[in-house]
């Protein structure tokens, strides 16, 4: 049975279940005052009930809240059955974060570097032969890799940073289930790896409405301009039909950009809820993330069109009520 805070589609009922009356008033007051980062502290028992944690590999979706990035990752991956459920000894692994913007971690434009470092280390602990990290950046790639903090985190964990700024690193693959996209050029690291882990940051996006797991595919392809002028929502879903899907999607919601995405303008665009979502079902985890985001800024699931399209393409499910969901509250 899915927890109430993931289950309710009606906005008013969902908010009531998610927050106590006092917390809701505090949130509204904070939003009016400008939504400064870290101002909202979610403590409702309806959100994450207690410390109990399952280690069953049958969990479909895990939600963690209240800790630091590496701590939340550790608890979450244990609840998913451990990294060895997804990464086997000797495998070549790709970890794909958002590194699109030349921004410091505090501005939430990119995935949290501490989280990426923890994932890379864990992949090696599972016996991975190599772990590669890359993104097709929007800003100048060297500055993005450096100033996001991700390059240092990856190298400190023993991983490799791959180049992604030139078309020569991409190969054409077919998308037979696609509607707008029948083929796409995908980065060679994804094509050549044994498994890949998708690690987006949760944030507002002007065109796609939200950046989450499926939107993160735009960093593994070469020609993104076509997508923006040919039904962006459909193209995102089409690309998610690529046969080599991520074995795990980890949504970083330690900091979230609630406005002016995807790049952001200032710290006033950022909230600090300290949350994390994990699932092998890319549609389910994006659904959960949108409903979580909705407490900070109104965002109905149907507004994020690629999620519903992906469900119709049978990539995953938005019906979280049918999944086994584990909630973990730290602290």
Steps between C-alpha positions, in 0.01 A plus 500: 500500500642837400535766771242779495747771406578313175149375436263794499448668164260767627714799585312610812472153650864431421621816673281431800640150536855615444524786747349587834291816503777696666763380254276589210451853635872534549566382146253747348648779707849404388396485135352849522820630655706371212562131555852522645697178489460275799212692650256210482568216743261209447440302818150361462465137604283451192800570279761252616383278784781403735838339451389150404662382181457195280796327338279301266605500137131505408459873572393683186550853628692643793466855636747639753493830683689691764868415456805609306536374140737207564307399812167499317653304213633235740165451668312507171716250314481260794122521484517426127692181572854634472707620207585138407140462391582737213878483446686170464867419535707593195236723341568833334269756656389847396363741761311781322434815706388847397817704441350734244571835658801694624355536848606425855317217682309744723299623200353154424550521123699175503493172691658512844870402477502323837224270375689422179819424692311259728345317204834464320664358813212257550524375141866417556408329828266278297793403275455733203804493274458868415257783569461780248317829556404754232239747380445686175513840665323820402763740634872453421570141596827540691354772722186293561697192602725701730268753661219251561742314725424178315837457327687507832245272666526242221879500488525479879277192487716336232269562207565647156360813337410452133500766228160578350545835324567369147275311258770237448413354842145411388361210299165468324254250648149409389190579704237274342236591760552873457246736342698818434840338551566192291873517559735702717871546557589370846830538681737207452543453874133404533512274197818322610431460873346196665263701721428865570353688792295813436548772766309821419442796726136592560427848365267725308548521123348767280444277196455148635336632820720274713849356487502150646610155376363493147595860434856403601520300174559832326852484639578169329407613147667729249228696318264649757387792285274275296319398817411857595341573163328162449282438807747493787278288726458232234871498418595451864267201524620365166861504610406317819396205282869436422557133570784552748308654786668603826503219756424758768375859513604710799333841523703752697262728694747612765467846350233577241462793262137607512509786247708642215615153397689335359791737566366715782588856592571512872475319832141624526408243235606216731337302782685248715263212587777235527328215317590213266295264284609168347334256260577284200165623360580833339135603466419416862796689644424806287137485611603492865743787447237723336259444787773584746593814304135607507525594867749773410347620175175392341574237237232259384616169361320555170702819445813285467375343179785258435412301814153409373634434150766267642235307692298456181817372333516242782835626631369507858204589719359810667282280722722502807220339702587171330866515601683401815625829642744539789522830690801593712522802729848582633523693823 
